[in-house]
Amino acid sequence: MASGLEIDEEHETKGNMWVLEQKLDQPMDEEGGRLKNMLLEKKYSALLLLRLAFQSLGVVYGDLGTSPLYVFYNTFPKGIDDPEEVIGALSLIIYSLTLIPLLKYVFIVCRANDNGQGGTFALYSLLCRHARIKTIPNQHRTDEELTTYSRNTFHEHSFAAKTKRWLEARVFRKNALLVLVLAGTCMVVGDGILTPAISVLSASGGIRVNNPKMDTGVVVIVAVVILIGLFSVQHYGTDKVGWLFAPVVLLWFLLIGGIGIFNIWKYDSSVLRAFSPVYIYRYFRKLKKDGWSSLGGIMLSITGTEALFADLAHFPVSAVQLAFTAIVFPCLLLAYSGQAAYLMQNKEHVVDSFYRSIPDSIYWPTFVVATLAAIVASQATISATFSIIKQAVALGCFPRVKIVHTSKNFLGQVYIPDMNWILMILCIAVTAGFKNQSQIGNAYGTAVVIVMLATTLLMTLIMLLVWHCPWILVLLFTVLSLVVEGTYFSAVLLKVDQGGWVPLVIAAVFLIVMYIWHYGTLKRYEFEMHSKVSMAWLLGLGPSLGLVRVPGIGLVYTELASGVPHIFSHFITNLPAIHSVVVLVCVKYLPVYTVPEEERFLVKRIGPKNFHMFRCVARYGYKDLHRKDDNFEKKLFDSLFLFVRLESMMEGCSDSDEYSLYGQQTQHSRDLFLRDNTNMSSSNADLTLSSVDSIVPVKSPPNATTTTSSGQESSHTEGDELEFLNSCRDAGVVHILGNTVVRARRDSRFPKKIAIDYIYAFLRKICRENSVIFHVPHESLLNVGQIFYV
């Protein structure tokens, strides 16, 4: 996804703001000095806000801004009989833009972001933090103490608490909410197919205006060539050309706004009476069913609104609000009003009213800018699709695919090769198959309105569980939103047979894939939970685990955050040897957008020290990426060595039968940490120490000799174990992964057998292996085969 703010510049900006704040806090000799600093701060903040608002134009509003290319044609596909119909349609467009993008999204929905992240998955992750509705229950209460795990508390007897208990009471309700989120996500994927198709095709149609005899096939070929070029350069990312997006879109908005003013002045200024809602009533009274059906075309005036929320990640809400209210909203109103004024006197030109209404002197420059704006809109939608697929993969709702980080300067810019070519093929098929804007517009409207309905239902829960709004306000928002969007939904349903079936079919296919993948992942997790080995069994094996301990470190990957996984017992049952050091590695994703590096790894010892067994939990958010240069293995060992050094300062270890991920801390050991931590240098490395009650960030003392409660110095023990770990690491590191085959039980029903034995098995075969995702060297990889019957 294209971003408008570079990381280094953002840090510099925040640093400058901090300096200004510090100056304001310092005592001033004169009141004038303080006032000067205050004025500087306000000026700096205003300039920064204006810059961010400008940059947001190219990322957030490209899709919404290209709608004037095709709205009136899709509203009146059979032509205009009476000029008064244009006034009614314009009135509907004005109030649609006011109610949905302006009031609902810009001023309400955008405030429901997850630490700046937008979209359906961001809303879902926000809900998962306030209620236990996540279907894979791999979270621990210590995860809630992450700095990015922000949530609110509410009174036990409040309406929010009752709603929370109602959601958590039944598995069916959790699954229904997940299906709602997946349906909205699948429609966003459909949006990523239809937006480039209709935007590029509509922009390319400008070449026929001065050549009416030109065959439609030429326009389609031009559009297909542009689309192929657009998808072919996706692997470069938008870093190198992203700086062009905002100027292009700003120029586009100024052009359509200026052309609108010109047309209102030249043709018919009486169209401004469309600001009266009375003409909406007259429109429906006259056209009846045809007027209702035309709402599918009116709906296209607000397409791109959902992308407004999904692409929120890199801009503060205030910048997005400023850009919309100051530039986007007024220019769109002027553009639609200008087209309506032109159509009042030229109703036969409704097919290409946008290009016909352009003054001859600026026609070709406007055509070029329109084509560039369509490409920018398509690029933003494609990037948003990649981003939401990345989130779905992280939350276990999409097969593991190759994800490439395309920029070092911009966060969140990812490229998914497999999805890119799938989108390109489907986009070209839609463009070449329909060949006109009308049927693509019908499909587009269907996808957009379903995403909006899903957002409305999720927002209802957000307002209850997160914002703690009074139920009367929640009811008012929900009812008004459902009335408006339900009306549009009923209109697009009338056009299902005229192209509206396309996004439904696409969404159905993706929904089946995503749900079956999530279902299979859940069943695998449940099987591993039920078949994990007890600590009593492990302790009964003795220090050698009943086997020969060979030099080296074995990293055993598992999905379990607690207990000894079945893969480990399966491994030592079939092989006569195990490594001198064993680390159970669990990589899990939390419902947060990111996990800071210093809080990513949690380490715990399993059993007594002479077992040399550890557990390491690596936690990620849905925006975090596994990049090759991250050096996952090195960071894991750094955390392990720090844990050993820090553990020597602690009192004992947890080796009880009732196994918990997090070790115990006594009050004495906590006091010991606080005492020793006072003399630590600020240059020491950070370590996140996990306990049952909290995560305590501490720093490791350089070559410190500490005294345990027994009065014995621990530096020798610590040094011996660190030396032992280093020698084992030098001897070799082996990554042990489970190569599991999942099968449905014989007594399973037929649909489950189809889903697990065929669809899920096929998806597992074509998706990426964990060894590839974590960049495990092939020579260090050991796969352990096993069959799970679920």
Buried (B, 14 or more C-beta within 10 A) or exposed (E): BBBBBBBEEBEEBEEEBEEBEEBEEEEEEEEEEBEEBEEEBEEBEEEBBBBBBBBBBBBBBBBBBBBBBBBBBBBBBEEBEEBBBBBBBBBBBBBBBBBBBBBBBBBBBBEBBBBBBBBBBBBBBBBBBBBEBBBBEBBBEBBEBBEBBEEEEBEEEEBBBEBBEEBEEEEEEBBEBBBBBBBBBBBBBBBBBBBBBBBBBBBBBBBBBEEEEEEEEEBBBBBBEBBEEBBEEBEEBBBEBBBEBBEBBBBBBEBBBBBBBBBBEBBBEEBBEBBEEEBBEBBBEBBEEEBBBBBBBBBBBBBBBBBBBBBBBBBBBEBBBBBBBEBBBBBBBBBBBBBBBBBBEBBEBBBBBBBBBBEEEBBEEBBEBBBBBBBBBBBBBBBBBBBBBBBBBBBBBBBBBEBBBBBEBBBBBBBBEBBBEBBBEBBBEBBBEBBBBBBBBBBBBBBBBBBBBBBBBBBBBBBBBBBBBEEEEBEEBBEBBBEBBBEBBBBBEBBBEBBBBBBBEBBEEBBBBBBBBBBBBBBBBBBBBEBBBEBEEBBEBEEEBEBEBBEBBBBBBBBBBBBBBBBBBBBBEEEEEBBBBBBBBBBBBBBBBBBBEEBBBBBBBBBEBEBBBBBBBBBBBBBBBBEEEBEBBEBBBBBBBBBBBBBBBBBBBBBEEEBBBBBBBEEEBBEBBEEBBEEBEEEBEEBBBBBBEBBBEBBBBEEBEBEBEEEEEBBEBBBEBBEBBEEBBEBBBBBBBBEBEBBBEEEBEEEBBBBBBEBBBEBBEEBBBBBBBBBBEEEBBBEBEBEBEB
